[in-house]
Amino acid sequence: MAQLERLLKMAEDELTEYSTDARKIEKLRRKIGLSVSAAEQRQAKEALLAIKQSSNMISQIVEEQRQAAALPFWGIAGLGLLFGISLNQPIGLLAAIVGTVLAFRIQKWGWQLQARSLLLQTLEDIEARIAQPNK
């Protein structure tokens, strides 16, 4: 499992760069090819497929649209801050704190889901290139 966590961190690092998915997969494929054996790659792929099978509709939405999913909570945070300061209401400030924490956690969860997806795509690409060495 530690190997899978390390691979996920590598995928998260690739997500920070502004480039196409194909370029991210290409760079990640090189890193994985140098540092992970074929057996460990298969184990990681099986673990990722098992995790993906257990995902629900909400996690798919958050993976594809993490910023849009967090947007209502950013709105709650902003309104809570506005009403908390202007009307001197402590409940508004509490809403601002809760909204900020929820929005941040949703975006972080979406980021992790995107990293899993990128890693799975990369492992499938590696497997396809091994099966078709001419390309």
Backbone torsions as a table, in degrees:
resi	resn	phi	psi	omega
1	MET	NA	-29.5	179.0
2	ALA	-64.7	-34.0	178.3
3	GLN	-65.4	-41.0	178.7
4	LEU	-63.7	-40.8	177.9
5	GLU	-63.5	-39.9	178.2
6	ARG	-65.2	-40.6	177.4
7	LEU	-65.5	-38.7	177.7
8	LEU	-65.5	-37.0	175.9
9	LYS	-64.4	-38.8	177.0
10	MET	-63.5	-40.3	179.2
11	ALA	-67.6	-39.1	176.8
12	GLU	-63.0	-38.3	177.1
13	ASP	-62.5	-38.5	178.6
14	GLU	-68.8	-30.3	179.4
15	LEU	-67.3	-22.6	-177.8
16	THR	-72.4	-20.3	-178.0
17	GLU	-87.5	142.6	178.7
18	TYR	-86.5	100.8	177.4
19	SER	-159.9	175.3	180.0
20	THR	-74.1	162.9	178.2
21	ASP	-63.4	-36.6	179.6
22	ALA	-62.9	-40.4	178.5
23	ARG	-67.3	-40.3	177.5
24	LYS	-62.4	-43.1	179.3
25	ILE	-64.0	-41.8	179.8
26	GLU	-61.1	-46.0	-179.3
27	LYS	-68.2	-39.9	-179.8
28	LEU	-69.2	-35.4	178.5
29	ARG	-61.1	-41.1	178.2
30	ARG	-63.7	-45.0	-179.2
31	LYS	-63.9	-43.0	-179.2
32	ILE	-67.6	-41.2	179.9
33	GLY	-60.5	-32.8	-179.5
34	LEU	-82.2	-27.4	-169.8
35	SER	-113.9	-10.1	-174.0
36	VAL	-129.1	134.6	178.8
37	SER	-74.1	164.9	-178.5
38	ALA	-63.9	-37.9	179.6
39	ALA	-65.5	-41.5	178.2
40	GLU	-67.4	-33.6	176.7
41	GLN	-64.4	-42.0	178.1
42	ARG	-64.3	-41.4	179.0
43	GLN	-63.5	-41.9	179.1
44	ALA	-65.1	-41.1	179.5
45	LYS	-64.3	-42.7	177.9
46	GLU	-62.2	-41.3	179.0
47	ALA	-65.4	-41.2	178.8
48	LEU	-66.7	-38.7	177.4
49	LEU	-65.6	-37.7	177.4
50	ALA	-64.8	-40.5	178.3
51	ILE	-66.6	-41.5	-178.5
52	LYS	-66.5	-34.8	178.6
53	GLN	-65.3	-31.0	-178.5
54	SER	-87.8	1.9	-179.4
55	SER	-76.5	153.2	-179.5
56	ASN	-111.3	-175.2	-176.2
57	MET	-66.2	-36.6	-179.2
58	ILE	-64.9	-42.2	179.5
59	SER	-67.1	-32.4	176.3
60	GLN	-66.9	-40.4	178.0
61	ILE	-64.6	-44.4	-179.3
62	VAL	-65.6	-37.4	178.8
63	GLU	-64.2	-43.3	-176.0
64	GLU	-81.1	-33.9	-174.6
65	GLN	-134.7	60.1	-174.3
66	ARG	-64.6	-36.4	-179.1
67	GLN	-72.0	-38.3	177.7
68	ALA	-68.4	-33.9	178.6
69	ALA	-69.7	-31.0	-179.0
70	ALA	-86.9	-15.1	-175.3
71	LEU	-56.3	-43.5	178.5
72	PRO	-60.1	-33.8	-179.7
73	PHE	-74.5	-32.2	172.4
74	TRP	-65.1	-36.8	176.9
75	GLY	-64.4	-43.3	177.3
76	ILE	-61.1	-41.5	179.1
77	ALA	-62.6	-43.8	-179.8
78	GLY	-66.4	-44.9	178.5
79	LEU	-66.4	-38.6	177.5
80	GLY	-62.1	-40.4	177.4
81	LEU	-66.7	-43.0	179.7
82	LEU	-61.7	-51.2	-178.9
83	PHE	-71.2	-33.1	179.7
84	GLY	-65.2	-38.8	-179.1
85	ILE	-81.7	-48.1	-173.6
86	SER	-72.4	-36.2	-178.9
87	LEU	-101.0	2.6	179.5
88	ASN	55.2	49.0	-179.0
89	GLN	-110.7	116.9	179.7
90	PRO	-65.5	-27.3	178.9
91	ILE	-66.1	-32.0	176.5
92	GLY	-66.6	-40.4	177.3
93	LEU	-67.0	-35.7	176.0
94	LEU	-65.4	-40.7	176.7
95	ALA	-62.9	-36.8	178.4
96	ALA	-63.9	-42.6	-179.6
97	ILE	-67.2	-46.6	-179.2
98	VAL	-64.7	-43.1	179.0
99	GLY	-62.0	-40.8	178.7
100	THR	-64.9	-44.7	-179.8
101	VAL	-63.4	-44.8	179.9
102	LEU	-64.5	-43.4	179.7
103	ALA	-62.5	-43.2	179.7
104	PHE	-63.3	-43.5	-178.8
105	ARG	-67.8	-36.4	177.2
106	ILE	-64.7	-43.8	179.4
107	GLN	-66.4	-37.6	178.0
108	LYS	-66.3	-40.9	177.5
109	TRP	-62.7	-43.8	177.3
110	GLY	-62.1	-38.5	177.8
111	TRP	-62.0	-43.7	179.2
112	GLN	-66.6	-38.2	177.4
113	LEU	-65.9	-39.2	177.2
114	GLN	-65.7	-37.0	178.2
115	ALA	-65.3	-40.8	177.1
116	ARG	-61.4	-44.2	-179.7
117	SER	-63.1	-43.9	178.5
118	LEU	-62.8	-41.8	179.2
119	LEU	-65.2	-41.6	178.9
120	LEU	-64.4	-42.3	177.3
121	GLN	-61.7	-39.7	-179.4
122	THR	-67.1	-43.7	179.2
123	LEU	-64.8	-37.0	176.0
124	GLU	-67.0	-36.6	177.2
125	ASP	-64.9	-42.1	177.9
126	ILE	-61.9	-44.7	179.9
127	GLU	-63.1	-40.5	179.0
128	ALA	-67.4	-36.9	179.0
129	ARG	-70.1	-31.2	176.3
130	ILE	-69.6	-39.2	179.9
131	ALA	-70.7	-33.3	-179.3
132	GLN	-118.9	78.0	-174.7
133	PRO	-70.0	-14.8	-177.4
134	ASN	-74.7	-21.6	-175.6
135	LYS	-87.5	NA	NA
